[in-house]
Amino acid sequence: MPLDQYQTVKEVAERLKVAEATVRHWIKIGQLRAIDIGKGWRIANVDLNEFLRLHQTAPRQHSDEPNGLDAEGKP
């Protein structure tokens, strides 16, 4: 079994450009799996990747237009 890499709440917040309180809220309501090891929560990379996968929107649509906009002028 490979060893998992863990990140702190602060590291996850910085990576996602959100407040630490937001990450803690996701943990509290069960959206983001984390482990409490005494000095704070740790989030496994596999759990963060799953959280991001579950919260992603539809895939990006690639445009044939040279300026990156579709026929309606939208990205």
PDB file with one MODEL, atoms N, CA, C and O in Angstrom:
MODEL        1
ATOM      1  N   MET A   1       0.854  -1.186   0.000  1.00  0.00           N
ATOM      2  CA  MET A   1       0.000   0.000   0.000  1.00  0.00           C
ATOM      3  C   MET A   1       0.894   1.242   0.000  1.00  0.00           C
ATOM      4  O   MET A   1       1.712   1.411   0.905  1.00  0.00           O
ATOM      5  N   PRO A   2       0.750   2.104  -0.994  1.00  0.00           N
ATOM      6  CA  PRO A   2       1.596   3.304  -1.046  1.00  0.00           C
ATOM      7  C   PRO A   2       1.259   4.276   0.073  1.00  0.00           C
ATOM      8  O   PRO A   2       0.115   4.369   0.518  1.00  0.00           O
ATOM      9  N   LEU A   3       2.276   4.993   0.514  1.00  0.00           N
ATOM     10  CA  LEU A   3       2.053   6.000   1.547  1.00  0.00           C
ATOM     11  C   LEU A   3       1.373   7.208   0.943  1.00  0.00           C
ATOM     12  O   LEU A   3       1.745   7.687  -0.128  1.00  0.00           O
ATOM     13  N   ASP A   4       0.372   7.689   1.650  1.00  0.00           N
ATOM     14  CA  ASP A   4      -0.359   8.874   1.203  1.00  0.00           C
ATOM     15  C   ASP A   4       0.384  10.131   1.645  1.00  0.00           C
ATOM     16  O   ASP A   4       1.041  10.132   2.686  1.00  0.00           O
ATOM     17  N   GLN A   5       0.285  11.178   0.874  1.00  0.00           N
ATOM     18  CA  GLN A   5       0.812  12.478   1.241  1.00  0.00           C
ATOM     19  C   GLN A   5      -0.330  13.282   1.846  1.00  0.00           C
ATOM     20  O   GLN A   5      -1.459  13.228   1.360  1.00  0.00           O
ATOM     21  N   TYR A   6      -0.037  14.026   2.902  1.00  0.00           N
ATOM     22  CA  TYR A   6      -1.056  14.794   3.611  1.00  0.00           C
ATOM     23  C   TYR A   6      -0.740  16.268   3.575  1.00  0.00           C
ATOM     24  O   TYR A   6       0.424  16.669   3.553  1.00  0.00           O
ATOM     25  N   GLN A   7      -1.796  17.080   3.569  1.00  0.00           N
ATOM     26  CA  GLN A   7      -1.665  18.532   3.592  1.00  0.00           C
ATOM     27  C   GLN A   7      -2.434  19.077   4.787  1.00  0.00           C
ATOM     28  O   GLN A   7      -3.406  18.478   5.245  1.00  0.00           O
ATOM     29  N   THR A   8      -1.987  20.206   5.274  1.00  0.00           N
ATOM     30  CA  THR A   8      -2.695  20.878   6.358  1.00  0.00           C
ATOM     31  C   THR A   8      -3.878  21.658   5.785  1.00  0.00           C
ATOM     32  O   THR A   8      -4.002  21.836   4.574  1.00  0.00           O
ATOM     33  N   VAL A   9      -4.737  22.113   6.685  1.00  0.00           N
ATOM     34  CA  VAL A   9      -5.864  22.962   6.277  1.00  0.00           C
ATOM     35  C   VAL A   9      -5.325  24.215   5.577  1.00  0.00           C
ATOM     36  O   VAL A   9      -5.864  24.643   4.557  1.00  0.00           O
ATOM     37  N   LYS A  10      -4.275  24.787   6.126  1.00  0.00           N
ATOM     38  CA  LYS A  10      -3.691  25.999   5.540  1.00  0.00           C
ATOM     39  C   LYS A  10      -3.185  25.739   4.123  1.00  0.00           C
ATOM     40  O   LYS A  10      -3.408  26.554   3.228  1.00  0.00           O
ATOM     41  N   GLU A  11      -2.510  24.620   3.915  1.00  0.00           N
ATOM     42  CA  GLU A  11      -1.990  24.294   2.584  1.00  0.00           C
ATOM     43  C   GLU A  11      -3.115  24.099   1.574  1.00  0.00           C
ATOM     44  O   GLU A  11      -3.020  24.564   0.438  1.00  0.00           O
ATOM     45  N   VAL A  12      -4.172  23.418   1.983  1.00  0.00           N
ATOM     46  CA  VAL A  12      -5.318  23.207   1.091  1.00  0.00           C
ATOM     47  C   VAL A  12      -5.980  24.541   0.777  1.00  0.00           C
ATOM     48  O   VAL A  12      -6.319  24.809  -0.376  1.00  0.00           O
ATOM     49  N   ALA A  13      -6.169  25.382   1.795  1.00  0.00           N
ATOM     50  CA  ALA A  13      -6.789  26.695   1.591  1.00  0.00           C
ATOM     51  C   ALA A  13      -5.973  27.534   0.620  1.00  0.00           C
ATOM     52  O   ALA A  13      -6.536  28.186  -0.260  1.00  0.00           O
ATOM     53  N   GLU A  14      -4.660  27.523   0.770  1.00  0.00           N
ATOM     54  CA  GLU A  14      -3.802  28.292  -0.140  1.00  0.00           C
ATOM     55  C   GLU A  14      -3.879  27.744  -1.559  1.00  0.00           C
ATOM     56  O   GLU A  14      -3.935  28.505  -2.525  1.00  0.00           O
ATOM     57  N   ARG A  15      -3.883  26.436  -1.677  1.00  0.00           N
ATOM     58  CA  ARG A  15      -3.949  25.809  -3.011  1.00  0.00           C
ATOM     59  C   ARG A  15      -5.251  26.153  -3.727  1.00  0.00           C
ATOM     60  O   ARG A  15      -5.258  26.416  -4.930  1.00  0.00           O
ATOM     61  N   LEU A  16      -6.357  26.147  -2.974  1.00  0.00           N
ATOM     62  CA  LEU A  16      -7.670  26.393  -3.582  1.00  0.00           C
ATOM     63  C   LEU A  16      -8.084  27.861  -3.550  1.00  0.00           C
ATOM     64  O   LEU A  16      -9.142  28.222  -4.065  1.00  0.00           O
ATOM     65  N   LYS A  17      -7.246  28.710  -2.944  1.00  0.00           N
ATOM     66  CA  LYS A  17      -7.528  30.155  -2.855  1.00  0.00           C
ATOM     67  C   LYS A  17      -8.841  30.421  -2.119  1.00  0.00           C
ATOM     68  O   LYS A  17      -9.677  31.205  -2.568  1.00  0.00           O
ATOM     69  N   VAL A  18      -9.002  29.745  -0.974  1.00  0.00           N
ATOM     70  CA  VAL A  18     -10.163  29.957  -0.103  1.00  0.00           C
ATOM     71  C   VAL A  18      -9.655  30.177   1.317  1.00  0.00           C
ATOM     72  O   VAL A  18      -8.477  29.964   1.603  1.00  0.00           O
ATOM     73  N   ALA A  19     -10.537  30.596   2.188  1.00  0.00           N
ATOM     74  CA  ALA A  19     -10.175  30.801   3.589  1.00  0.00           C
ATOM     75  C   ALA A  19     -10.022  29.453   4.294  1.00  0.00           C
ATOM     76  O   ALA A  19     -10.657  28.467   3.919  1.00  0.00           O
ATOM     77  N   GLU A  20      -9.174  29.427   5.316  1.00  0.00           N
ATOM     78  CA  GLU A  20      -9.009  28.216   6.117  1.00  0.00           C
ATOM     79  C   GLU A  20     -10.339  27.810   6.747  1.00  0.00           C
ATOM     80  O   GLU A  20     -10.622  26.620   6.885  1.00  0.00           O
ATOM     81  N   ALA A  21     -11.149  28.785   7.128  1.00  0.00           N
ATOM     82  CA  ALA A  21     -12.455  28.494   7.717  1.00  0.00           C
ATOM     83  C   ALA A  21     -13.339  27.737   6.722  1.00  0.00           C
ATOM     84  O   ALA A  21     -14.142  26.896   7.126  1.00  0.00           O
ATOM     85  N   THR A  22     -13.202  28.024   5.451  1.00  0.00           N
ATOM     86  CA  THR A  22     -13.982  27.327   4.431  1.00  0.00           C
ATOM     87  C   THR A  22     -13.588  25.859   4.383  1.00  0.00           C
ATOM     88  O   THR A  22     -14.451  24.985   4.317  1.00  0.00           O
ATOM     89  N   VAL A  23     -12.290  25.586   4.416  1.00  0.00           N
ATOM     90  CA  VAL A  23     -11.808  24.196   4.401  1.00  0.00           C
ATOM     91  C   VAL A  23     -12.303  23.470   5.653  1.00  0.00           C
ATOM     92  O   VAL A  23     -12.761  22.330   5.570  1.00  0.00           O
ATOM     93  N   ARG A  24     -12.211  24.125   6.808  1.00  0.00           N
ATOM     94  CA  ARG A  24     -12.695  23.512   8.045  1.00  0.00           C
ATOM     95  C   ARG A  24     -14.207  23.241   7.980  1.00  0.00           C
ATOM     96  O   ARG A  24     -14.681  22.233   8.504  1.00  0.00           O
ATOM     97  N   HIS A  25     -14.947  24.130   7.343  1.00  0.00           N
ATOM     98  CA  HIS A  25     -16.390  23.943   7.175  1.00  0.00           C
ATOM     99  C   HIS A  25     -16.658  22.709   6.315  1.00  0.00           C
ATOM    100  O   HIS A  25     -17.520  21.898   6.655  1.00  0.00           O
ATOM    101  N   TRP A  26     -15.935  22.558   5.214  1.00  0.00           N
ATOM    102  CA  TRP A  26     -16.103  21.383   4.359  1.00  0.00           C
ATOM    103  C   TRP A  26     -15.840  20.102   5.144  1.00  0.00           C
ATOM    104  O   TRP A  26     -16.533  19.100   4.965  1.00  0.00           O
ATOM    105  N   ILE A  27     -14.822  20.143   6.025  1.00  0.00           N
ATOM    106  CA  ILE A  27     -14.513  18.981   6.848  1.00  0.00           C
ATOM    107  C   ILE A  27     -15.660  18.720   7.823  1.00  0.00           C
ATOM    108  O   ILE A  27     -16.114  17.585   7.968  1.00  0.00           O
ATOM    109  N   LYS A  28     -16.121  19.770   8.485  1.00  0.00           N
ATOM    110  CA  LYS A  28     -17.174  19.643   9.507  1.00  0.00           C
ATOM    111  C   LYS A  28     -18.460  19.056   8.943  1.00  0.00           C
ATOM    112  O   LYS A  28     -19.104  18.233   9.595  1.00  0.00           O
ATOM    113  N   ILE A  29     -18.844  19.472   7.728  1.00  0.00           N
ATOM    114  CA  ILE A  29     -20.098  18.985   7.151  1.00  0.00           C
ATOM    115  C   ILE A  29     -19.916  17.682   6.365  1.00  0.00           C
ATOM    116  O   ILE A  29     -20.869  17.159   5.788  1.00  0.00           O
ATOM    117  N   GLY A  30     -18.692  17.169   6.349  1.00  0.00           N
ATOM    118  CA  GLY A  30     -18.448  15.874   5.731  1.00  0.00           C
ATOM    119  C   GLY A  30     -18.185  15.887   4.246  1.00  0.00           C
ATOM    120  O   GLY A  30     -18.148  14.826   3.623  1.00  0.00           O
ATOM    121  N   GLN A  31     -18.003  17.049   3.660  1.00  0.00           N
ATOM    122  CA  GLN A  31     -17.720  17.098   2.226  1.00  0.00           C
ATOM    123  C   GLN A  31     -16.269  16.757   1.911  1.00  0.00           C
ATOM    124  O   GLN A  31     -15.970  16.212   0.848  1.00  0.00           O
ATOM    125  N   LEU A  32     -15.363  17.079   2.842  1.00  0.00           N
ATOM    126  CA  LEU A  32     -13.939  16.830   2.644  1.00  0.00           C
ATOM    127  C   LEU A  32     -13.459  15.925   3.772  1.00  0.00           C
ATOM    128  O   LEU A  32     -13.545  16.290   4.945  1.00  0.00           O
ATOM    129  N   ARG A  33     -12.962  14.762   3.424  1.00  0.00           N
ATOM    130  CA  ARG A  33     -12.478  13.800   4.413  1.00  0.00           C
ATOM    131  C   ARG A  33     -11.128  14.273   4.944  1.00  0.00           C
ATOM    132  O   ARG A  33     -10.268  14.702   4.174  1.00  0.00           O
ATOM    133  N   ALA A  34     -10.946  14.195   6.252  1.00  0.00           N
ATOM    134  CA  ALA A  34      -9.704  14.619   6.881  1.00  0.00           C
ATOM    135  C   ALA A  34      -9.464  13.802   8.140  1.00  0.00           C
ATOM    136  O   ALA A  34     -10.366  13.142   8.655  1.00  0.00           O
ATOM    137  N   ILE A  35      -8.233  13.860   8.623  1.00  0.00           N
ATOM    138  CA  ILE A  35      -7.835  13.144   9.829  1.00  0.00           C
ATOM    139  C   ILE A  35      -7.360  14.161  10.853  1.00  0.00           C
ATOM    140  O   ILE A  35      -6.534  15.021  10.550  1.00  0.00           O
ATOM    141  N   ASP A  36      -7.889  14.058  12.072  1.00  0.00           N
ATOM    142  CA  ASP A  36      -7.471  14.940  13.168  1.00  0.00           C
ATOM    143  C   ASP A  36      -6.344  14.235  13.914  1.00  0.00           C
ATOM    144  O   ASP A  36      -6.567  13.217  14.570  1.00  0.00           O
ATOM    145  N   ILE A  37      -5.126  14.784  13.811  1.00  0.00           N
ATOM    146  CA  ILE A  37      -3.988  14.119  14.450  1.00  0.00           C
ATOM    147  C   ILE A  37      -3.491  14.865  15.681  1.00  0.00           C
ATOM    148  O   ILE A  37      -2.353  14.662  16.103  1.00  0.00           O
ATOM    149  N   GLY A  38      -4.306  15.706  16.253  1.00  0.00           N
ATOM    150  CA  GLY A  38      -3.948  16.390  17.488  1.00  0.00           C
ATOM    151  C   GLY A  38      -3.524  17.827  17.290  1.00  0.00           C
ATOM    152  O   GLY A  38      -4.007  18.718  17.988  1.00  0.00           O
ATOM    153  N   LYS A  39      -2.633  18.065  16.353  1.00  0.00           N
ATOM    154  CA  LYS A  39      -2.191  19.439  16.078  1.00  0.00           C
ATOM    155  C   LYS A  39      -3.009  20.078  14.963  1.00  0.00           C
ATOM    156  O   LYS A  39      -2.702  21.189  14.529  1.00  0.00           O
ATOM    157  N   GLY A  40      -4.010  19.413  14.512  1.00  0.00           N
ATOM    158  CA  GLY A  40      -4.847  19.952  13.452  1.00  0.00           C
ATOM    159  C   GLY A  40      -5.213  18.881  12.445  1.00  0.00           C
ATOM    160  O   GLY A  40      -4.725  17.752  12.492  1.00  0.00           O
ATOM    161  N   TRP A  41      -6.068  19.265  11.554  1.00  0.00           N
ATOM    162  CA  TRP A  41      -6.535  18.356  10.521  1.00  0.00           C
ATOM    163  C   TRP A  41      -5.476  18.152   9.451  1.00  0.00           C
ATOM    164  O   TRP A  41      -4.708  19.061   9.133  1.00  0.00           O
ATOM    165  N   ARG A  42      -5.447  16.940   8.900  1.00  0.00           N
ATOM    166  CA  ARG A  42      -4.607  16.627   7.754  1.00  0.00           C
ATOM    167  C   ARG A  42      -5.506  16.016   6.697  1.00  0.00           C
ATOM    168  O   ARG A  42      -6.374  15.194   6.989  1.00  0.00           O
ATOM    169  N   ILE A  43      -5.277  16.439   5.455  1.00  0.00           N
ATOM    170  CA  ILE A  43      -6.093  15.977   4.333  1.00  0.00           C
ATOM    171  C   ILE A  43      -5.193  15.200   3.386  1.00  0.00           C
ATOM    172  O   ILE A  43      -4.188  15.726   2.907  1.00  0.00           O
ATOM    173  N   ALA A  44      -5.548  13.957   3.117  1.00  0.00           N
ATOM    174  CA  ALA A  44      -4.793  13.127   2.177  1.00  0.00           C
ATOM    175  C   ALA A  44      -5.018  13.643   0.758  1.00  0.00           C
ATOM    176  O   ALA A  44      -6.111  14.093   0.413  1.00  0.00           O
ATOM    177  N   ASN A  45      -3.966  13.571  -0.057  1.00  0.00           N
ATOM    178  CA  ASN A  45      -4.100  14.015  -1.444  1.00  0.00           C
ATOM    179  C   ASN A  45      -5.214  13.270  -2.167  1.00  0.00           C
ATOM    180  O   ASN A  45      -5.942  13.861  -2.964  1.00  0.00           O
ATOM    181  N   VAL A  46      -5.349  11.979  -1.895  1.00  0.00           N
ATOM    182  CA  VAL A  46      -6.401  11.200  -2.548  1.00  0.00           C
ATOM    183  C   VAL A  46      -7.788  11.735  -2.165  1.00  0.00           C
ATOM    184  O   VAL A  46      -8.693  11.760  -2.999  1.00  0.00           O
ATOM    185  N   ASP A  47      -7.954  12.159  -0.916  1.00  0.00           N
ATOM    186  CA  ASP A  47      -9.244  12.701  -0.480  1.00  0.00           C
ATOM    187  C   ASP A  47      -9.502  14.084  -1.064  1.00  0.00           C
ATOM    188  O   ASP A  47     -10.639  14.401  -1.415  1.00  0.00           O
ATOM    189  N   LEU A  48      -8.470  14.906  -1.173  1.00  0.00           N
ATOM    190  CA  LEU A  48      -8.636  16.221  -1.802  1.00  0.00           C
ATOM    191  C   LEU A  48      -8.979  16.056  -3.278  1.00  0.00           C
ATOM    192  O   LEU A  48      -9.846  16.759  -3.796  1.00  0.00           O
ATOM    193  N   ASN A  49      -8.306  15.133  -3.956  1.00  0.00           N
ATOM    194  CA  ASN A  49      -8.605  14.899  -5.373  1.00  0.00           C
ATOM    195  C   ASN A  49     -10.044  14.421  -5.567  1.00  0.00           C
ATOM    196  O   ASN A  49     -10.705  14.821  -6.525  1.00  0.00           O
ATOM    197  N   GLU A  50     -10.530  13.573  -4.669  1.00  0.00           N
ATOM    198  CA  GLU A  50     -11.916  13.100  -4.754  1.00  0.00           C
ATOM    199  C   GLU A  50     -12.895  14.249  -4.511  1.00  0.00           C
ATOM    200  O   GLU A  50     -13.902  14.364  -5.211  1.00  0.00           O
ATOM    201  N   PHE A  51     -12.605  15.097  -3.526  1.00  0.00           N
ATOM    202  CA  PHE A  51     -13.433  16.276  -3.250  1.00  0.00           C
ATOM    203  C   PHE A  51     -13.514  17.160  -4.505  1.00  0.00           C
ATOM    204  O   PHE A  51     -14.596  17.604  -4.890  1.00  0.00           O
ATOM    205  N   LEU A  52     -12.373  17.407  -5.128  1.00  0.00           N
ATOM    206  CA  LEU A  52     -12.356  18.249  -6.325  1.00  0.00           C
ATOM    207  C   LEU A  52     -13.106  17.590  -7.476  1.00  0.00           C
ATOM    208  O   LEU A  52     -13.811  18.269  -8.223  1.00  0.00           O
ATOM    209  N   ARG A  53     -12.964  16.280  -7.626  1.00  0.00           N
ATOM    210  CA  ARG A  53     -13.676  15.572  -8.685  1.00  0.00           C
ATOM    211  C   ARG A  53     -15.185  15.680  -8.501  1.00  0.00           C
ATOM    212  O   ARG A  53     -15.924  15.889  -9.463  1.00  0.00           O
ATOM    213  N   LEU A  54     -15.637  15.537  -7.255  1.00  0.00           N
ATOM    214  CA  LEU A  54     -17.074  15.601  -6.976  1.00  0.00           C
ATOM    215  C   LEU A  54     -17.650  17.007  -7.144  1.00  0.00           C
ATOM    216  O   LEU A  54     -18.855  17.162  -7.342  1.00  0.00           O
ATOM    217  N   HIS A  55     -16.812  18.015  -7.068  1.00  0.00           N
ATOM    218  CA  HIS A  55     -17.290  19.396  -7.154  1.00  0.00           C
ATOM    219  C   HIS A  55     -16.986  20.069  -8.494  1.00  0.00           C
ATOM    220  O   HIS A  55     -17.206  21.269  -8.661  1.00  0.00           O
ATOM    221  N   GLN A  56     -16.487  19.294  -9.428  1.00  0.00           N
ATOM    222  CA  GLN A  56     -16.184  19.912 -10.716  1.00  0.00           C
ATOM    223  C   GLN A  56     -17.456  20.124 -11.535  1.00  0.00           C
ATOM    224  O   GLN A  56     -18.455  19.428 -11.354  1.00  0.00           O
ATOM    225  N   THR A  57     -17.395  21.076 -12.416  1.00  0.00           N
ATOM    226  CA  THR A  57     -18.504  21.345 -13.322  1.00  0.00           C
ATOM    227  C   THR A  57     -18.271  20.569 -14.613  1.00  0.00           C
ATOM    228  O   THR A  57     -17.367  19.737 -14.692  1.00  0.00           O
ATOM    229  N   ALA A  58     -19.073  20.840 -15.601  1.00  0.00           N
ATOM    230  CA  ALA A  58     -18.929  20.162 -16.884  1.00  0.00           C
ATOM    231  C   ALA A  58     -17.550  20.438 -17.482  1.00  0.00           C
ATOM    232  O   ALA A  58     -16.963  21.489 -17.222  1.00  0.00           O
ATOM    233  N   PRO A  59     -17.034  19.515 -18.271  1.00  0.00           N
ATOM    234  CA  PRO A  59     -15.725  19.719 -18.895  1.00  0.00           C
ATOM    235  C   PRO A  59     -15.704  20.961 -19.777  1.00  0.00           C
ATOM    236  O   PRO A  59     -16.733  21.377 -20.310  1.00  0.00           O
ATOM    237  N   ARG A  60     -14.547  21.532 -19.919  1.00  0.00           N
ATOM    238  CA  ARG A  60     -14.391  22.699 -20.787  1.00  0.00           C
ATOM    239  C   ARG A  60     -14.661  22.314 -22.230  1.00  0.00           C
ATOM    240  O   ARG A  60     -14.295  21.228 -22.680  1.00  0.00           O
ATOM    241  N   GLN A  61     -15.305  23.215 -22.941  1.00  0.00           N
ATOM    242  CA  GLN A  61     -15.557  23.020 -24.360  1.00  0.00           C
ATOM    243  C   GLN A  61     -14.456  23.716 -25.139  1.00  0.00           C
ATOM    244  O   GLN A  61     -14.167  24.887 -24.895  1.00  0.00           O
ATOM    245  N   HIS A  62     -13.841  23.009 -26.067  1.00  0.00           N
ATOM    246  CA  HIS A  62     -12.796  23.608 -26.882  1.00  0.00           C
ATOM    247  C   HIS A  62     -13.427  24.313 -28.070  1.00  0.00           C
ATOM    248  O   HIS A  62     -14.321  23.777 -28.725  1.00  0.00           O
ATOM    249  N   SER A  63     -12.955  25.508 -28.334  1.00  0.00           N
ATOM    250  CA  SER A  63     -13.508  26.322 -29.400  1.00  0.00           C
ATOM    251  C   SER A  63     -12.678  26.183 -30.667  1.00  0.00           C
ATOM    252  O   SER A  63     -11.460  26.012 -30.607  1.00  0.00           O
ATOM    253  N   ASP A  64     -13.349  26.257 -31.819  1.00  0.00           N
ATOM    254  CA  ASP A  64     -12.650  26.250 -33.098  1.00  0.00           C
ATOM    255  C   ASP A  64     -12.261  27.664 -33.521  1.00  0.00           C
ATOM    256  O   ASP A  64     -11.501  27.844 -34.472  1.00  0.00           O
ATOM    257  N   GLU A  65     -12.782  28.662 -32.817  1.00  0.00           N
ATOM    258  CA  GLU A  65     -12.495  30.044 -33.148  1.00  0.00           C
ATOM    259  C   GLU A  65     -11.074  30.406 -32.711  1.00  0.00           C
ATOM    260  O   GLU A  65     -10.643  29.974 -31.642  1.00  0.00           O
ATOM    261  N   PRO A  66     -10.333  31.189 -33.508  1.00  0.00           N
ATOM    262  CA  PRO A  66      -8.944  31.527 -33.161  1.00  0.00           C
ATOM    263  C   PRO A  66      -8.807  32.385 -31.904  1.00  0.00           C
ATOM    264  O   PRO A  66      -7.760  32.341 -31.258  1.00  0.00           O
ATOM    265  N   ASN A  67      -9.822  33.160 -31.536  1.00  0.00           N
ATOM    266  CA  ASN A  67      -9.720  34.029 -30.356  1.00  0.00           C
ATOM    267  C   ASN A  67     -10.168  33.326 -29.081  1.00  0.00           C
ATOM    268  O   ASN A  67     -10.196  33.937 -28.013  1.00  0.00           O
ATOM    269  N   GLY A  68     -10.518  32.043 -29.187  1.00  0.00           N
ATOM    270  CA  GLY A  68     -10.925  31.281 -28.016  1.00  0.00           C
ATOM    271  C   GLY A  68     -12.380  31.452 -27.638  1.00  0.00           C
ATOM    272  O   GLY A  68     -12.821  30.879 -26.642  1.00  0.00           O
ATOM    273  N   LEU A  69     -13.148  32.230 -28.410  1.00  0.00           N
ATOM    274  CA  LEU A  69     -14.555  32.455 -28.139  1.00  0.00           C
ATOM    275  C   LEU A  69     -15.383  31.622 -29.096  1.00  0.00           C
ATOM    276  O   LEU A  69     -14.943  31.322 -30.206  1.00  0.00           O
ATOM    277  N   ASP A  70     -16.574  31.251 -28.675  1.00  0.00           N
ATOM    278  CA  ASP A  70     -17.444  30.509 -29.570  1.00  0.00           C
ATOM    279  C   ASP A  70     -18.147  31.468 -30.521  1.00  0.00           C
ATOM    280  O   ASP A  70     -17.872  32.668 -30.516  1.00  0.00           O
ATOM    281  N   ALA A  71     -19.044  30.944 -31.327  1.00  0.00           N
ATOM    282  CA  ALA A  71     -19.738  31.766 -32.317  1.00  0.00           C
ATOM    283  C   ALA A  71     -20.574  32.865 -31.692  1.00  0.00           C
ATOM    284  O   ALA A  71     -20.873  33.864 -32.346  1.00  0.00           O
ATOM    285  N   GLU A  72     -20.959  32.695 -30.424  1.00  0.00           N
ATOM    286  CA  GLU A  72     -21.755  33.705 -29.722  1.00  0.00           C
ATOM    287  C   GLU A  72     -20.888  34.701 -28.976  1.00  0.00           C
ATOM    288  O   GLU A  72     -21.397  35.601 -28.308  1.00  0.00           O
ATOM    289  N   GLY A  73     -19.561  34.536 -29.091  1.00  0.00           N
ATOM    290  CA  GLY A  73     -18.659  35.456 -28.401  1.00  0.00           C
ATOM    291  C   GLY A  73     -18.387  35.080 -26.955  1.00  0.00           C
ATOM    292  O   GLY A  73     -17.871  35.890 -26.185  1.00  0.00           O
ATOM    293  N   LYS A  74     -18.736  33.840 -26.581  1.00  0.00           N
ATOM    294  CA  LYS A  74     -18.512  33.361 -25.223  1.00  0.00           C
ATOM    295  C   LYS A  74     -17.304  32.428 -25.192  1.00  0.00           C
ATOM    296  O   LYS A  74     -17.045  31.721 -26.166  1.00  0.00           O
ATOM    297  N   PRO A  75     -16.567  32.419 -24.092  1.00  0.00           N
ATOM    298  CA  PRO A  75     -15.394  31.528 -24.000  1.00  0.00           C
ATOM    299  C   PRO A  75     -15.779  30.074 -23.996  1.00  0.00           C
ATOM    300  O   PRO A  75     -14.910  29.206 -23.925  1.00  0.00           O
TER     301      PRO A  75
ENDMDL
END
